[in-house]
Amino acid sequence: MSASLKTIFACAASGCLLLASAAPSFGQVRNVTSAPRDVAYDDDHASQCVDVYLTKSDKPTPAMIYIHGGGWRAGSKNNIPGWLKNFVADGQLSVISVEYRFTDVATHPAQVNDCLRAIQFVRQNAEKWNIDTHRLGVTGGSAGGHLSAYVALHDDVADPKSDDPVERHSSRVACAVSFAGPTDWTLLSSIEHRHPAYRQLIGYEPGTPAADLASKLVTDVSPISFASKDDPPIMQVHGDKDDIVPIQHALNLHQKLKTLGVESELVVIPGGNHGVAGAGGDTSKRATDFVRQHLLSTRPAKD
């Protein structure tokens, strides 16, 4: 096992809710025609910005929006996973890496609101960045997996009459890939969730009994609450030994999406713990194939 993978699984075992990824540094992404950093999509907080990896292409390309993990309280947009880097290097799509407010700044729904707005911001800048607005996907691991599933399943927040030009754009995406992302906070009542971040995200102290959590917040923070028959294709990658985000989260969302008739793919990693996002190999290949199918090989949908 490589040193990076040892770090990944050590992190998972110790209980840190992080995106596990041995990602490349910004300067190592090949075939980038432009790479603006720290581009602000809002002005409420310094963290509301994106890094943009624009691939070289003569025509507008699809784009993947990457949301990092870190327990909604840590992590950084400064790196992107290798499988996304490869898409950029091959000239197939661009990548936008999102930073968002952490829970020590503001609790839910600040994080999801930031990510929804970031998607709208990408569309506002699509012509300048040579991006095909009809083919946007989203991905992330752990907390980033939660946020990816959330924005993919949430209704469009576009407000055509808004005075804010960003808010006039659609927040919908064409597909999503979630690695080990929590989806259903009602499970806190039936399965032990020892990590404090679940409660911190919705404004509660670690150890607060599940029965004392406001049902409205439990519902609103859960991506599964927003699942509907018009949702885009979703892939979830989850280890069946994940003791940070129990696999029941992925199973519940997968079953609901299938019942609704939404295309849903669940990749279960036998023996996998919370570090599945950084495992590479077949895991990255499956995610790559899914994105190729839904962003590169299909006719663009309307925004």
N, C-alpha and C positions, 0 to 999 in steps of 0.2 A: 504494500500500500504506500502511495506517495505521501510525502510530508504534508501536502495540502489536504489530502483526504483524511489523514490522521487528525489534522486540526479540525476539520469539519465534524467528524464524528465525536471528537472530544468535546467540542462545543455543544453538540446536541445532548450528549450524556450529562453535561454539567448543568443543563437547564437554561441556556441562553437562547431566547427566541430570536434567531437571526437568520438572514438569508445566507445560506452556506454556499459560497461561490469563490473559487479561485479565479477571480476576474482579472482581465488585463488592465494595465494602466491606460490612461487616456491617450498617451502618445503612441501606444502600441497597436492601435486600431488602424489597419491598412486600408488604402483606397478611399480615404476620406477627402472630399473636395472642400469641405468647410466644417469647422468644429467649434462653434461658439459655446462658451461656457457661462454658467451662472446667468442665464437669460431670465429675467423676472417675468412671471406670468400673473403676479398680483403684487400689491405693495403693502399688505398688512404686516408682513414679517419677512426678515431677510432670507428665511429658508424657502420661500415660495419662488423657486427658480428651477430651470432645467439645463442640462447639458445636451447638446445636439450633435449627433454623428451623421453627417450627410454624406451618403455614398455618391460616387461618381456615376452619373447617368445622363443620357441625352433626353430622357423623358421622365415625367413624374413617377416616383417610385412609391411602393407601399412603405409603411413605417410601423415599427413596433415601439410601443411605449413601455418602458421598463420602470417598475416600482420596487425599490429595494426593501429588504426586511430589516428587522432590528427591534422587534417588540413595540413598534410604534413610538419608540423612545430613543432609538440609536440607529446606527448604520449611516450610509452615505450614498448619494447618487454618483459619486466620482468614478466608480467602476461599473462595467457591464459584463455579464456572463460571456464566456467564450463562444457559445453557440450563436449569440446575437452578433458578436464581433465578426464571426465568419460570414454572416449574411451581408454585413457592410463591406467586408473585404471582397466578396464576390460580386458586388455591384447590384445586389438583388433588392435590398431595402435599406432605409435609414433607421436610426434608433434615437429616441428621445428618452433621456434618463431623468426621472422626476425626483425632486426633493420636496418635502412636505413638512408641515408643523408637527412636532413631537408632542407627546402627552404632557410633558412638563411645561409646555407653552399653552396648549389648549387641548381639551379632550374631544372625543367624538361628538359631532360629526366633522370636526375641523379637517381631519386627515382625508376623509372621502371627498369632502368638498374641494380640497386642494387638488386631488387627483382628477376629479371631474372637470375642474376648470383648466387643468393642464391639457387635457384632451381638447377642450374647446380652443385653447391657445394655439395648439398645433394646427388646428384647422384655420385659424385666423392668419397664420404665417405660412400656410401651405404653398402658396405661389412663390414666395421668396425662398422657401426651403426645397422647392421642387418635389413636393410630396403629394401623392394621390389621396385626396381626402376620403374617397370611398373605401380605401383599403388600409384601415388602421387596426392594429391589434394591440393587446396589452398582456403583460406577463410580469411575474414576480414570485418571490418565495417567502414562506412564513407570513409575517405581517404584510409583506408585499403581495403574497398570494391572496390573502384576505382582501386587500384593496383592489387587486386586479379582478377578482370575482365580483366584488361589490359594484365597481363601475360598469362591468360588462352586463350585469343583471339589472341594474337600476334603470328606471325610466329616463328618457332623454330630458335633460334639464335646460335645453335651449329656450330662450325667451326672445322671440323675434322683435319684440317691442322695447327691449331693454335699451337704456341710454349707454350701457357698457357694451362696446362692440364685441368683446370676447364672449359675453353671455348670449349673444345672438346665434352662436354656432352650436351645432349638435355635439353631444357628449357620447354618442353611441359608437361602439366599436364593432368590427367584423368578426373577431374571435378573441379568445382569452386562453392563456395557459397559466394555471395556478399550481405552484409547487408547495405542498404541505401547508396550504392556507386554511385557517379556521373559517367555518362557514355558518355555524349554528350555535349561538350562545345559550339556547335552551338546554344543551347538553351539559352545561355546568351543574344542572340540578341532578343529573343521573350518573355522570362520570367525573371522577376526580380530575381537576385541572389545577395543578399545583403552581403553575407559573403566575406571578402577580400581574402580568401585563393584561390579561383578559379583563380584570376588574379595573385596573388603572385606565384603560382605554375609555371606559364609560364613567370615569370619575369616582370610583370607589377605592377604598383602601384594600390592600392585599389581605386575604383571609375573610373578607365579608361573606357571610353565608349566601348561597345562591338564592335562597328564598327572600332575601332582603334587597335583591337587585330589582330596580324598577322594570316592570314588564315591557314598558314602552321602549326603554333603552335596549333591552335584550332583543326585542324584535327588530329595532331599527339598525342595530349594529351588525345584524346577521345577514350576509348576502342571500341566504336561502329565502328570506322573507320577500325578496323582490323577483323571484323566479316567475317567469310567465312564458307563454307559448311563442312569443315573438323574440325571444332571446337568441343571441348569436351562439355558434358552436363553442363549447367549453371543453378543455382538456384539464384534468386534474392528475397530478403525480403525487403519490403518497406512499410512505413506507408503512407496512402493516405492524411495525414495532415502534411507531412514533409515540413516545411518551410525553411529548410537549403538546402536540396537536393530535389527539386520538383520531384514528382513521375513520371513526364513525362520522366525523364532519364531512369527509369526502363521500362516504357511502350515502349519507342522507341527501346531499345535494345531487349526487348522480341519480339517485332513485327519483327525486322530484323532477329533475329535468327530463328523464326518460318518460315519466308519466305524462308530462306536458307535451311530449313530442319534440323536445329540443335535442339537437345533436349533442351528445355528451360522451366523452371518452375518459375512462378512469384507468390510469396506469398504476397498478399496485406493485410496489417493490418488495418482494419477499425478504423479510428480515431487516428492511430498511428503517432507520430511525429518522430523526428530523433533518438530517443532512442531505436529503435526496436531491435538492436543487443543485448541489455542487458535485454530484456523483459522476457527471460526464457520461461517456460511453453511450450505451443504448438509451439512457434517459434523455440525453441531449438530442440524440438522433430522432427519438419519437416526437419530441417537441418541435424539432426542425421540420420533420415531415408534416406535422399538423399545421404549422404556419405556412409551409409551402402550399399545402392543399387549399387553405382558406384565404390566403392573401396573394399568392403568386399564380395559382392554377384555376382560379374561379373568376367569373365575370364580376366586375365591381358592382356593389349594391349602391342604392341611393343613400345619401347621408340621412 
